Amino acid sequence: MNTRKQLLIGLTLGRRQPRVSVKDRQITLEEEYASSIKEQIEIAQQAERAKLDFLFKADYVVAHPTFMKKSKGIATDPTLLFSIISQYTEKIGLVTTASTSFVPPYLLARQLQSLQWLSGGRAGWNVVTSIEGFENFSYEERPTSKIRYEKAVECTRVVKQLWTSYPHKVITGEYSESSIEVLNHKGSHFAVKGPLNVISHPKGTPPLFQAGASDEGRAFAAANADAIFAATPELSVAIELRADLRSRAVVIGRHVDEIRLLPGCYFFVGNTKEEAEEMHRQAHAHITMEQKYNAAEELLRVSLREFALTDVITEETLPPLDSTIRSRTHSELLYLYIEKNHPTVEEILSRTEVMHSAHWVVVGTAEEVAKEIIRWYEADAIDGIIAVPGGSDISLTLFLEQVIPKLAEQGLFRNEYTGSTLREHLGMDTQYKGEDK
């Protein structure tokens, strides 16, 4: 078996099942919102009982019709939500999402440092550059990927400087006030005087997470991220991405094992294989052929309606990829699949990228799901997973209460927490001391 360290496992936080409408239940919106928060807390506590490394919450700054319908209009800023959850949990990490395209570095640093204090050192930051929502932040159009990542590099650097600009040891008298750092930063996108008015946390700064498989995204992740979320629907995609990120990190002087690839694992776990497959079917039953065609054509910029379902699509059919594509990562994955497999139109329309998720989909019993995770681990494709619940409450419970223990039995996951901060869960403060990079 692979001799690398234990898997890192995080859970995407979301509502267990679609809720009955307020109108049908004759309850108030306030009651529905309170119920939603309570449910998020319960899931967080359930994940902590399973000894997971962290919880993750995505963020959306647009009123997207599909998302709003699914959530019934109930959405909470993830950093504020984790501030609440931090008071009902003790060990599990809390990875919030915030965009460098929309939030200035001083405010980002202040919010995340505050969450670090509220949680006792369990905060993490998922750094995103965003692909939508720009019209809500005084942009006339979405900047190119290159510009968004240039801004992200500068913003992240300033945030990290602000986190340490007011050392906590000044308060205890161990450092003099001259240790407080006035940044006087003036860059291409931001001007920040500093210091931050929230002092540094004695257990260190929040770890950085990032997702993005474009060339700009990979370069940013290799230089800045402590863990990388990824859309890797196939084993070969994960193997290539992990190897590339590790190679890039070494070139710029980072330790190879500082790069931790955590693909999204969209799981459907049942007591039987048939039960899991039915969960998967039901989860996608609402997606119409029209929606599939629209999604595929948005990613490929080719009208598949002109072809029969049995027609084969090759790379010659596709226009070149460019920066105008909304989600370049998903497009690249679908392009790669077509280049390798020459699929039919019907096969393309059934792809996870088209079905609104480019994640690795795992369907089966707890034993089958655990075996599949181990298979990817032993193939050097992953350092862990970001678990994305699919199906019913049963699926999540089986994952936490049966899949996780099976991984622990193989020595690939903990039975008990050995630390109380997210940095400790990631091994950031001890793993590389004294080692040559």
N, C-alpha and C positions, 0 to 999 in steps of 0.2 A: 504494500500500500504506500501511497505517497507519504513522504515523511515531513511535509510542511506542517505548519501549526494548525490549530483547530479552525474550523469554519467560523466566519462571522455571519450572523443571521439577524436581519432586521425585518420588521413587519410594517407594511404600508397600512396606515391607520385610516379606516373608513367605516361607514355604517354597515352593520351586518347584513341587513336585507332592506329592500324598498319599504318604506313606511306606508301605512294606510293614510289616506289624505286627511287633512284637518277637517274638511267638510264632511267626509264620511264618518269620522269618529266623533264629530261634534266637540272637539276640543279647541282651545285657543292656540294661536301661533306661539305664544309664550310657553305654553305647556309642551308643545312639540319641540321647540328649541331646547328647553331644559332637558327633555327626554333624550335628545340627540347628544348633548354634552355628557349626560350620565352614562349613555351607552359607550361613548368614546373612553371614558374613564374605566369602565368595566373591561373593555377590550385591552386597554393598557395594563391593567392589573393582571388579566389573564396571561398576557405576553410576558409580564415580569415573573409570574409563577413558573413559566416555562424557561426562564433564565435567558431570554433573548438579549442580544447586545443593545438593540435600540429600536425605537419606533420612528417611523418616517411619515411626514405629511407633505404632500404636494400643495401647490398654491395656484389659484386661477384669479386673474384680475380682470376678467371679462365675464359678462352675463351670457355665457354660451348656452343656447337653448337646450341642447342635449344634456349638458351637465346640470343645468338648473332644474330640468324635469326630473332627472335621476335623484337629485338631492332635495327635491321639493322646495327649492329656494333657500334651504338652510345651509349656509356656508359660514365658516368662522376663520378669521385670520389664523394661520397655523401657529405663529409665535405666541399669540394670546391664548390659543387653546392649550399649547404645551405649558404655558405658565400655570394654568389651572391643573393640568394633569401632573405637573411636578409636585403638587401638594398631596397627591394621592398615591404616589409611587416613591420608591427609595433608591433603586439601583439602575433601572433600565435607562439607556440613553434616549435623548429627545432631539431628533434631527429635523429642524424646521427649514422651510424654503423661503428664500428672499432673493429678489432680482437685482442685479447690479445695473440693469438698464433703467430702473425706475426709482430705486431708493438710494439717496446719497450716502456716502460712506460713514459720515458721522452718526447718522440716525441708525444705520445698520449696526455699527459697532456698539452703540448704546443699547439697542434692543437685545442683541445677542449676549452682550456682557451681563445685562440684567437677567436674562434667562439662565445664564451660567451661575449667577448667584442664587436665584430662586430655586434652582434644581440641585445645588450642591456640586456643581462641576459636571453635569450630565448633558449640557447643550452641545449641539452640532449644527453646522450651517451647510445646507445644500445650496451651492452657488449656481444660480441660473442666469442666463442672458435673455430669456423669453423669446417666443416666436409670435406672440399676439398680445394685444392689449395696449399697443403704443398710442392708439387714438385717445386713450384715457389719460395720457401723460404728456400732452402737448406736442406730440410728434405728428408731423404731416404724413409720414410714411415710415415703414419699418426699416431701420438701418441694416446694412449688409452684415453677414456673419462676421466678417473681418473687423468691422468697426465695433460690433457688439462685444467681441472678445478683447479687443484693445481696451475698451472701457472696463471690462471685467478684470483684466490684469491690473490696471491702475487702482480700481476700487478695492479689490482684494488686498493689495499691498498696503493701502492706506488703512483699511479696517484692522489688519494685523498690527500695524504700528500703533494705532489708537488703543488697541486692547492692552498694550504694555506701556502706554504713555504715562499712566498714573500708577506706579507700583504700590501694591498694598502695604509693602514694608515701610513706606513713608508714614503711614498712619500709625504703625506700631513703633516707629522711631528707629528701626533698623537701617533705614536709608534716609538721607537728607532730602530736603525739598528740592535740591538741585537735580535730583534724579527724575523729577517730573519733566516730561519731554514736550516741548512746543514744536510741533511738526513744521509749521509754515510750509506746508505742501502746496505747490502750484504746478499742476500738470496739464495735460491736454484736455482733460474732461472735468477735473475737480480742483478746487482750492480749499484747503482745510488747515486752519491754524492749529487746533489741538490745544491742550491735551483733552482726553475724554474725561467727562465728569463722573464716570462710574469706574471706580478703581479696579485694578487687575485682580483676578481670582487666584488665591494661593494654590489651587490645583491645576493651574494652567489655562491656556486658551482653548476655545472650542475647536474640535477637529473640523476640517473642511471636506465636504462631499461635492461631487460634481457629476453631471451626466451630459454626454455629448460625444458622438462618434465621428464627427467631421474632423478634418485635419486641424482646424483651429481648436476644436474641443479637445482633441487628443493632446495637443501641445499644451493647452492650459492645464489639463488634468495631470499630465506628467510632471509639470512644474509646481503645481499648487495643491492638488488634492491628496487627502489622506486615504480616501476611499472613493471609488468610482462606481456609480450606478450605470447600467448599460442595458440597451435593448439588443439581445442576442438570441434570436429565435432558433438558431441551430448551433450545434456543438462547434463546428468549424469556425463560425463567426466569433464565438467567445475565445477560442484558442488563439486566433489571429490577433484579436483586440488586446488580450492580456499580454501576449508576447510583445506586441508593438509598444504598449504603454510602458512596460518594464524596460524595454530597450531605450526608449526616449528618456526615461528617468535616469538611467545610468549615464547617458551621454551628458546630462547637465549636472551630474555629481550627486544624485540622490541614491540611497541604498535601494537595491532592486526590490526588496520586500516591503518597502514603504508604499508600494503601489498595490492596492487591494481591490481587485475587480469583483463587484457584486452585481451580477445580472439580475434583472427582474425575473422571478419565478412565479408565474401565474398558475396557481395550483387549484385542482379540484380533487379532493380526497373523499372517498366513499368507503363504506364498510365492504362493498364489493366493487369490482371493476365496472360492472353495469351501472351501479348507482352513481359512480363518479362520472361516467360518460353521459348519463342523463342530466346531471348537473351542468356539464359543459354545453350540452345541446340547448338546455333551457336558458342558459346565460346569453346565448347568441341568437335565440329564436326571434327576437324582436327586430333584428337587422334585415331589412328588405333588400331585394336584388337592386333596387334603385339606389339605395344607400351604398351598397357594395360597389356598384359601378362608379358612383360619384367619388368615393374614397380612392378607388384604384386610379381613376383618371386624374385626380388631384396629385397623386404621388408620381404617376408616370407621364402625365400630360399627353396621353394618347387616348382616343375614344375607342374603348374596347367594345362598344355596342355595335361597331361596324363588323365585328367578327362573330362567328358562331362559337358557342361554348366549347366545342371540341377543337377549334383552331389552335394551333401552336403559335406562341409568341416568342420571338428571339430578340436578341439585343439590337439587331438591325432595324427592328420596328420602332425603337425608342429614340427620342431626341437626346442630345447631350445634357447631362446634369449641369445646372448653373445656380447662381446665388438667389434666383427669384423663387425657388421652390420653398413652400412654407415650412415643411419639415424635412430637411435634407437627410437627416439620419434615417428616417423611415424610408425615404426614397432610395437611398443608397442600399439599404438592406433588400428592398424589393428588386432593384436593378440587379444586385448580385445573385439573388435567387433565380432570376430569369436567365442571366448569363450562364449559370452553372447547369440549369435543369431544362431549359426550353419547355416550360409548362404550357398547358392549355389555358384558355381564358377561364374556364371553370376552376382550375387549380389556383390561378391567381386570385380569383374572387374569394377563395376560401382561406387565403393566407392571413396570418395574425396581423400583419401590418395593415391590411385592408379592413380587418374586423376591429379596428380602433385599438389595437395593442400589438406592439412588435416584440412582446416578451416571449420568453421560453415558456411554453405551455406544458404542464405536467398533469396527467390525468390517471388516476388509479387508486389502489388501496394504499394505506400508510406504508406498507412494506415496499410496494412498487415505487412510490414516490421517493422514499428514502434511498432505494437502490439507484434511481435515476440521478439524484443529487450526488451520490457517491461516485457514480460513473463519470460525471462531469468533473468532479474534484480530482479524481485519479488521472484524468486526461489533461491536467494542468489548464483547465478552462476557467476555473473560478477560484476565488479566495473565500467565497461565501455567497450569500444570496440576499436580495431584498424580496421578501415573500409578499406576493400580491394575492390576497384571498379571492377565490372564485367560488361560486356555488352558494350553498346555504350555511347556516350556523354550524351544521354538522361538519362541514369541510374544515372550517377554521379550528374547531375543537379537536378533530382528529389530527390535524397538522401539529397543533401545539402539544397534545397529550399522547400522541403515538409516533408521529414522524420524528419529532425532536428527540425523544428518548431513544429511538433506534439509531440516530446519528451519534448520540452520547455513548451508546453501547459499543460503537466502533471506535471510540476515542476521538471522534471528530467534533464533539461539542461538550460543553461543560455540564456537570450535574448541579453545581452551585456556583454562584458568583465568587470570584476571588478579588474583585475590586468594586469600587462604588462610583467610579466616574467613567465617562465615555472614553476618555483617553486611556484609562486602564484596560477597558474592554478591548480596545484596539491594539494594546501593547505598545503605545507610542512613547512612553516615558522610560521603558526599560529594554526594549528589544534590540536596539542598535548601539547602545553605549559601549564604547571600547572596540567596536568592530570597524574594520576597514570598509569603506564604501566601494 
